[in-house]
Amino acid sequence: MSNPSSTATALPPLQQTWDNSQFFSSSADPQIAATVEQLKGAIAQLTEQCTPFSLHIATASTLAPEQFDDLLQQVKTVHQQRVAILNRLLTLRNFIGSILSVDAQDAHGRKWQPTVQQLFAEVFQAFKPMEVFLLRVNDDFIQALIRDPLLAELRFSVEHERQLQDQLLSIEEEQLLAGLAVNGLHSWSNLYSQLAGTLQSQVNGESMGLAKAATLPGTDDRALRSATWHGIQSAWDSQANTVAAILNAIHGWRLQESQQRGKIRPLHYLDKSCHQNCIDRATLDALMEATYQRRSIGQRALKTMGRWLQVEAMQPWDLFAPAPTPGETTVLSFEEAIDLIANAFRRLTPAMGDFAVMMAQQGWIDAQPTPHRVTGADCSRFFDPCQPRIFMTFDGTLGSVLILAHELGHAWHYWVTRDLPLYQTEFPGTLAETASIFAETLVREALFAKASNPAEQLAIAWADGITAGSYLLNIPARFTFETALIERRKQGFVIAETLKTMMRDSWQHWYEDSLASYDELFWASKQHFSMSGLSFYNYPYLFGYLFSLGIYAQKDRYGEAFNDLYTNLLRDTGRMTAEELVQTHLNQDIRQPEFWQASLDIVDRSVSRFEALAA
Ligand SMILES: [Zn+2]
């Protein structure tokens, strides 16, 4: 691979600590207090500008054309004002977030965080009347709105929301429901969080909180993995009836609500979830069907792991076991990692490689291990000017190179959409991982090609195996369980024993003989099932993984032309459905299994590589 070293030497050195001082000098910057005061004033003004919309909500569906001009003018004023507020507020939030990532105890950061959260709640509350108005007003008004050049950017979001217009209740009922949900529906997930936070598990005679115990499944000591897993199981088993009550309450509420909303047109719970994720039901069906047909890929990955671990049969506590030959892989410096990633990105386009280097030169990445930083990794952005930031802790291992590549993919997504209006740069969960997994795939391929000894190749192949098992078996099993739970709940209360059987059956359906036993308490130990805000939290991850690989699969077919197509696709992720995106830019139909088969072929090849190493 050629290295543009002659120009690189003249450029600024790479930074491993970020510099956000162009926004505020520090968390003690008096400008923060001044900004908060200005925002409070602006939000009060916004509230005033939006109040008149409440008066039009009741008659919105029969609004006369003579009233259009006046109201369009008001929509424009409110929209411009809210974008200005959100740009400043998002930047402030990102700044406070960046401070707290590096030092979770920063006193000023901790003081400002709730203030910023409160301002967000107020700004969304402020434009709610206009939002409800736009949801209920007649189509003619919306057509006029879209024709207005200053409001055309709202087309996708407004039209998308209005597809469920017939699911709206009366204004009074909506208010009542939202009010009751605070202490009804949402209290159940609070109860779950409380339980998870206080529950103690016994591991080898030691009592520990679940958060600490959760770090142990990645240990290479199999006996300890087993002890931890069993400790966590019995902790949750002692609360099984409570968690069963939580799940029954949440799903009972949802069923009742959708019955009320579906009086004109009954809406299937999966259709609702697809709408939230900007995909078609036919797409979800094709995805799940194609994945089920190829479930043996994930099963082969687990069996290969079992052979390396020299265990008779894989157990649920082995799913995250580390590769059995640690210590023999190269440790990379941050500079080497950026160089490796940039070169892998350059195989797609030089601009993406240069971008990775620029992120580090500009001080837009914070990756230096320091004492008080939080765990985990994320990519966020400042607005106005739109600039991505990456937070992670880089330790030179293969895992952290892949995390860096993943986050740089997110950053690239933000970067290629930086000139778009704010309301076109919010991506649904299904599409949010497109660029990150794509970037990760480029780097995985480069790493494997570069691996100089079998231990390094195994480390990469092992990571591929764990990924295949999680995405192709574990996430689908959650989907199968949740679907079964909803159907069962329609008949009445589902007791803990039945939930155990249902979870066992769901695992059996996907894992079959690749595991010797199944996690029958997974419905209790996995928080996702008890989250009141959203059902089917998990399949968007499977979708994002295979969607990104499906786009990657088109790379060679389009050759030189691919990068422009890919960039344009990324630019449209906040203003098209997933089907439109792929049809428009790659001329493929994701409602057909062929698209998903091509993604699964890529996973199949990586698992075959893993098997070949084991042989
Ligand atoms: Zn991600």
Boltz pocket constraint, residues with backbone or C-beta under 6 A from the ligand:
constraints:
  - pocket:
      binder: B
      contacts: [[A, 406], [A, 410], [A, 432], [A, 433], [A, 436]]
      max_distance: 6.0
